[in-house]
Amino acid sequence: MDKIQSKTTTIWMPFLVEKFKSSIIKCSNTSTPGPDKLSWRHLKVIVNDSTYLNNFINIANVCIVIRQKCGQTLGLGLVDRDRTVVYY
């Protein structure tokens, strides 16, 4: 039997509060929600409250850790109205 080659593991950087805030603030409030039903307006409310923001960042970072430990691809990201990835 042929040996299966292992894939290289990508190390994802954790979400940072200031980077997340600056990315969200740049986005338009008028875009339609994606599959998760969150609009930029909703995310901007989260950004304006430090408790919500810290909880949101912690959840996103736990998802990164769990995905890396399970060897799954990561599907977290923010895409602005021009389809440009602003945070991944």
N, C-alpha and C positions, 0 to 999 in steps of 0.2 A: 504494500500500500504506500502511496505517496504521502509524505509528511505534509500536514497542513501548515501553511505559513501563518504566523501570528501577525496581526495588524498592529501598527504603532498606535499607542494611546495618546490622545490629545489631552493635554492638561488645560482645563478651562480656568481662567482667572475669575475670582469671585466678583459679584456685583459690588460696586462701591457707591456709597450714598451720594456723594457729590457728582460723580459721573452719571448716575441714574437721574438725579434731579436735573442736571444740565441737559441731558438728552430729552427728557419729557417736556421740559419747559419750551423747547424749540418747536414742538409739534403743534399742529393746528387742532383746535377744539371741534372743528366741523367735520372731521372724517368719520366714516361709518365704522361701527365696531367690527372686529374680526370674529372668528369662530368662538373665542372665549367670551364674547359679548361685552368686553371692556373697551370703552372709547378713551381717547386721549384725555377728555374732560374728566373721566373717572380717575385716571391715573394722576392727573394734576391735583385732585383732591387728596389723594394719598400722599403726594409729595409735600403738600402744605401742612401736614400733621406729622410731627416727628415720631410719635408712637406708631401710627399706621405705616409710615415709611420704613422704620426699622423692622417692623414685623414682616413687611413685604420683602425687604432685602434679605432678611434671615430665611424666609421660605424659599426664595429663589436660590440662595446659596446652598441650602440643604438639598434642593433638587439637583444641583450641580454635583455635590458630593455623592449622593445616592447613584446618580447616573454613571459617574466615573467608577464607582465600586462595582456596579453591575455590568460595566463594559458596554453600555448602550450609547447610542448617539444622542447628543443633546439637542433639544428643540426649543431653547429659550432665545428670544431675540425681540428687538423692537425695530420696526420698519416705519419710516416716516411716509408722508403722503406721496413722495416722489419715488417710492419703492427703494429707498436707500436704507441700508441697515445702519442704524445709529447706535445700537448697542447689541452685542451678541456674546 
